[in-house]
Amino acid sequence: IDKAKAANMPADRIKYNVEKASGTLEGVSLEEIRYEGYGIGGAAVIIDTMTDNKVRTVAEVRHAFSKHGGNLGTDGSVSFQFKHCGQLVFAPGTSEDKVMEVALEAGADDVITDADGAIEVLTSPTEFEAVKNALEAAGLTPEIAEVTMRAENTVELTGEDAARMQKLLDVLEDLDDVQGVFHNAEIQE
């Protein structure tokens, strides 16, 4: 809902999508399906979908992979390379001590400062809302706040490989049934 509001989606459309996803909308039966595969250079990709027609969805995902140089894998083929967690990212210049104090007190698992000065707070998915609310109550507003699949290690891609991987990710994200695309590619411009 937060992402939809940030994208200025109308309230009635948000309500419709919530009802559709929760199964309270008549005549619609949706199913969540996760697909896993490999992109360019062996980069791992996870695609979360919600669909009323899984035959159509798997065909679209498989086509995107095969047309853009990747391949669809089996269940569990790449998920072991990711951690399901809450992630809050603060801009460089934010007080690391304040973020660490509030986050750890609220139940965060870890606080990481990146090389560029950005601060990343990791939580379990169940503690995400509590940690986010505690940080916001302390006057700390994250640039990114989401429950995600965070890559444990990355694959660096440059040049033509980077461009091909970005194209694959763009095509996957543009599919109607796709809810989220997670990958471990570190794409260099």
C-alpha positions as CSV (number, residue, x, y, z in Angstrom):
1,I,0.0,0.0,0.0
2,D,2.9,2.4,0.8
3,K,4.5,1.8,-2.6
4,A,1.1,2.4,-4.3
5,K,0.6,5.6,-2.4
6,A,4.2,6.7,-3.2
7,A,3.4,6.2,-6.9
8,N,0.2,8.3,-6.6
9,M,-2.1,5.4,-7.3
10,P,-5.8,6.4,-6.8
11,A,-7.3,5.1,-3.5
12,D,-10.1,3.2,-5.3
13,R,-7.5,1.3,-7.4
14,I,-5.5,0.5,-4.2
15,K,-8.7,-0.9,-2.6
16,Y,-9.6,-3.0,-5.6
17,N,-6.1,-4.5,-5.7
18,V,-6.1,-5.3,-2.0
19,E,-9.5,-7.0,-2.4
20,K,-8.3,-8.9,-5.4
21,A,-5.1,-10.1,-3.7
22,S,-6.9,-11.0,-0.5
23,G,-9.5,-13.1,-2.4
24,T,-12.5,-11.1,-1.3
25,L,-13.3,-10.0,-4.8
26,E,-16.0,-12.2,-6.3
27,G,-15.1,-14.4,-9.3
28,V,-11.3,-14.0,-8.9
29,S,-9.0,-16.7,-7.5
30,L,-5.4,-15.7,-7.3
31,E,-2.4,-17.8,-6.6
32,E,1.1,-16.8,-5.5
33,I,3.9,-18.5,-7.4
34,R,7.6,-18.0,-7.1
35,Y,9.9,-18.8,-10.1
36,E,13.7,-19.1,-10.0
37,G,16.2,-18.9,-12.7
38,Y,19.6,-17.7,-14.0
39,G,20.3,-14.6,-15.9
40,I,23.4,-13.4,-17.7
41,G,26.7,-14.5,-16.3
42,G,25.0,-17.0,-13.9
43,A,23.3,-14.2,-11.9
44,A,20.4,-15.7,-9.7
45,V,16.9,-14.3,-10.3
46,I,13.8,-14.8,-8.2
47,I,10.4,-13.7,-9.6
48,D,7.3,-13.5,-7.3
49,T,4.0,-13.6,-9.2
50,M,0.3,-13.5,-8.4
51,T,-1.9,-14.9,-11.1
52,D,-5.3,-16.3,-11.9
53,N,-3.7,-18.4,-14.8
54,K,-0.5,-20.1,-13.9
55,V,-0.1,-21.6,-17.4
56,R,0.0,-18.2,-18.9
57,T,2.3,-16.8,-16.3
58,V,4.9,-19.6,-16.5
59,A,4.9,-19.3,-20.3
60,E,5.5,-15.5,-20.1
61,V,8.3,-15.9,-17.5
62,R,10.0,-18.8,-19.5
63,H,9.7,-16.8,-22.7
64,A,11.4,-13.7,-21.1
65,F,14.3,-15.9,-19.9
66,S,14.8,-17.7,-23.1
67,K,14.5,-14.6,-25.3
68,H,17.0,-12.6,-23.2
69,G,19.7,-15.1,-22.5
70,G,18.6,-16.6,-19.2
71,N,17.0,-19.9,-18.2
72,L,14.2,-20.8,-15.9
73,G,15.3,-23.1,-13.0
74,T,13.5,-25.4,-10.7
75,D,12.2,-24.6,-7.2
76,G,15.1,-24.1,-4.8
77,S,17.7,-23.7,-7.6
78,V,18.6,-20.1,-6.5
79,S,16.6,-19.3,-3.4
80,F,19.4,-20.5,-1.1
81,Q,21.4,-17.5,-2.3
82,F,18.9,-15.1,-0.8
83,K,17.7,-14.1,2.7
84,H,14.0,-13.2,3.2
85,C,14.2,-10.1,5.4
86,G,13.0,-6.5,6.1
87,Q,15.3,-3.9,4.7
88,L,15.4,-0.1,5.6
89,V,18.0,2.1,3.8
90,F,19.0,5.5,5.1
91,A,20.8,8.2,3.0
92,P,24.5,8.9,3.6
93,G,24.8,11.5,6.3
94,T,22.2,10.0,8.6
95,S,23.4,9.6,12.1
96,E,24.7,6.0,12.3
97,D,24.7,6.0,16.1
98,K,21.1,7.1,16.3
99,V,19.9,4.6,13.7
100,M,21.8,1.8,15.4
101,E,20.5,2.6,18.8
102,V,16.8,2.9,17.8
103,A,16.9,-0.1,15.4
104,L,18.6,-2.5,17.7
105,E,16.3,-1.5,20.6
106,A,13.3,-2.1,18.4
107,G,14.4,-5.6,17.4
108,A,16.5,-5.2,14.2
109,D,18.9,-8.1,13.4
110,D,21.7,-6.0,12.0
111,V,22.8,-2.5,11.0
112,I,25.3,-2.2,8.1
113,T,27.1,0.9,6.9
114,D,27.9,0.7,3.2
115,A,31.1,2.1,1.6
116,D,29.1,5.2,0.3
117,G,27.9,6.0,3.8
118,A,24.3,4.7,3.4
119,I,23.0,2.8,6.4
120,E,21.1,-0.4,6.0
121,V,18.9,-1.9,8.7
122,L,18.0,-5.6,8.4
123,T,15.1,-7.2,10.3
124,S,13.2,-10.4,10.3
125,P,10.0,-10.1,8.2
126,T,7.8,-10.3,11.3
127,E,9.7,-7.4,13.1
128,F,9.8,-5.2,10.0
129,E,6.8,-3.0,10.9
130,A,7.8,-2.5,14.5
131,V,11.3,-1.5,13.6
132,K,10.1,0.8,10.8
133,N,7.6,2.5,13.1
134,A,10.2,2.9,15.9
135,L,12.7,4.5,13.5
136,E,10.0,6.9,12.0
137,A,8.9,7.8,15.6
138,A,12.5,8.8,16.3
139,G,12.5,11.1,13.2
140,L,14.4,8.8,11.0
141,T,12.8,8.3,7.6
142,P,14.2,5.6,5.3
143,E,14.7,6.1,1.6
144,I,13.8,2.4,1.0
145,A,11.6,0.4,3.4
146,E,10.5,-3.1,2.2
147,V,10.4,-6.8,3.0
148,T,12.6,-8.3,0.3
149,M,14.8,-11.2,-0.8
150,R,18.3,-9.9,-0.1
151,A,21.2,-11.5,-2.0
152,E,23.8,-13.1,0.2
153,N,26.5,-12.7,-2.5
154,T,26.6,-10.8,-5.8
155,V,27.7,-11.4,-9.4
156,E,29.4,-8.3,-11.0
157,L,28.3,-7.6,-14.6
158,T,29.8,-5.0,-16.8
159,G,29.5,-3.8,-20.4
160,E,27.3,-5.8,-22.8
161,D,26.5,-8.4,-20.1
162,A,25.3,-5.7,-17.8
163,A,23.0,-4.2,-20.5
164,R,21.6,-7.7,-21.4
165,M,20.9,-8.4,-17.7
166,Q,19.2,-5.1,-17.3
167,K,17.0,-5.8,-20.3
168,L,16.0,-9.2,-18.9
169,L,15.1,-7.6,-15.5
170,D,13.1,-4.9,-17.2
171,V,11.1,-7.4,-19.3
172,L,10.4,-9.6,-16.2
173,E,9.3,-6.6,-14.2
174,D,6.9,-5.4,-17.0
175,L,5.0,-8.7,-17.0
176,D,1.4,-8.2,-15.7
177,D,1.5,-10.9,-13.0
178,V,4.9,-10.1,-11.6
179,Q,4.9,-8.7,-8.1
180,G,8.6,-8.5,-7.5
181,V,12.0,-9.4,-9.1
182,F,15.0,-10.1,-7.0
183,H,18.5,-10.7,-8.3
184,N,22.1,-10.9,-7.2
185,A,23.6,-9.0,-10.1
186,E,25.7,-6.0,-9.4
187,I,25.2,-4.1,-12.6
188,Q,28.0,-1.6,-13.5
189,E,27.1,1.3,-15.8
